[in-house]
């Protein structure tokens, strides 16, 4: 617990590591909602909207940015880049986590949308929309995996008991 300027005690928030279970839950929930909404809209006679190609470009660009920034922190943690600010490293770790969840949501939503359209595969316009949704889903998966890797690179092992004793003695 930390004390604020006003004298009140406040709890410090800690960043918890990503788990595949939470990412899978986010992707699964997004897929279920997108599938359900798409089915309801199709039953009401609405035509499916094509997904913009820029969605895939943005997710792949963010995947590259996450990997690049994560690599920078990886080098800092290994001692090869001592000039990196620790606050910047923490921000990159948070960016990686947010990007991983964004990738999971995009992958799930686009996957659910594609699944709802797969029923009408023989209808050429719907097939084209389903294919663009699958491509966007793959971009979301790429973002999720790249950001998960970047987040792993940002982790620091907790100090051992010997290191903690040395810090207290100093």
N, C-alpha and C positions, 0 to 999 in steps of 0.2 A: 504494500500500500504506500502511496505517496501523498504528501501534503501539498495542497495548492497554496497560492499566495493568500487566499482568504482564510487559511487555517483549516479548511475542511479536508478530510481524508478522502482520497479518490483512488479507485482501483486502476492499476495499469493494465492495459490491454496487450495481450501477446498474440503474435501471429502464429497460428497453428499450421503445421505442414499440410500440404495437399494430400488427399488420399484418392485412390481410384474409385472407391465406393461413393464418395461425395460427387465426383465428376460424373460417374455413371448415373447416379440418382438425378442430377440436374439434367443430363441428356435424356434420360428416360422420361422425366416429367415433361420436358419440352416436346419430346416426340409425341407423347400421349395427347397433350393439349393441341398441338398442331394437327395431328391426325383427326381428332374429334372435331375441331373447328372446320377443317377442310371437308370432312364428310357431311357435316351439317350444311355448310354453304353449297356444296354440290347438290345435295338433296333439295335445296330451295331453288335450284336452277341457275346458280351463279357460275360463270365461267372461271376456271382457275387463272390466277394472275401469274405471268412469268416472273421469275426472280431476276434481278439485274445482275449482269456479269461482274459488276463492280464489287458485289458482295464477296465473291471468290478472291478477287484481287486484293481487297482490303484485309481479308483474313490471312492470306498468304504473306502480305506485307507485314502485318502485325506479328506473324509467326517468325519472320526473319528478324524483326526488331527485337523481339523477346529473346531469341537465341543469341543475337549479338550482344545485347545488354547483359544477359546471363553469363556469357563467356567472359565479359569484362569483370564481373564479380567473382567468377571462378578463379581467374588469374589473381585477383586481390586476395582471396581466401588462401590461395597457395603461396602467397608472398611474392609473386612475380610482378605485381603491379601495386606497390605500396602507396602510390599517390591518390588512390581512389578514396573519396570521402565515405565514411561508414554510413552516414545518413542517405547518401545517394545509393549505396548498396542495398539498404533496407527498402528504399523506394522501388528499386528494380525488382526486389523480391515480391513486393506487393503488386507491381505491374504484372509480373509473371503469374501470380495467383489469379488476378482479375482476368488476364488473358486466357488462362486455362478454363475458367468458368464461362467466359464469353464463347470460347470455342466449343465447349460442351453444349451450351444453349443453342448456338447456331447449328451445330451438327444434329442435335436432337430435333430442332424445329424443322430444318430442311429435310431430314430423314422422315419425319412424320408426314410432312407434306408430300414427299415423293411416294411414300407408301399409300397414302390415300388416292393418289393419282394413278398408281400402278394397276388399279382395278380396270381402268379404261385404256390399257396399253395399246389396243388395236386402233384407237382414235389418235391420228397423227398429231394434232395440235396439243392434246393432253400428254402424249408421249414426249413431245419436245419440252414441255414444261417440267415433266417428271425428270427428264435427263438433266436439265439445268439445276433442278433441286438436288439431284444426286451429286452433281459437280460442286455445288455450294456446300453440301454436306461434307464432302471430302476436304474442302478448304477448312471447314470448321474442325474436322478431326485433326488436320495438320496443325492448326493453331493450338488445339488442346494439347497435343503431344509435344509440340515445340515448347510451349509455355511450361508444361510439366517438367520437361528436361531443364529448362532455364531455372525454374524454382528449385529443383534438386541441386543445381550448381550453386545456388545462393545459400544453402544450408551450411551452418558452422557447427562442428562437433562441440558438445559441451565440454568445459574444462575437466580434466581428470582430477582426482582428489589431491594428487601431488601439486598440480598447478594451482588449485584453489588454496592450498596451505601456503604456497610461496607468495601468493597475492596478499593473503591476510598478514603474513609476516612482514611484508614490505610496507 
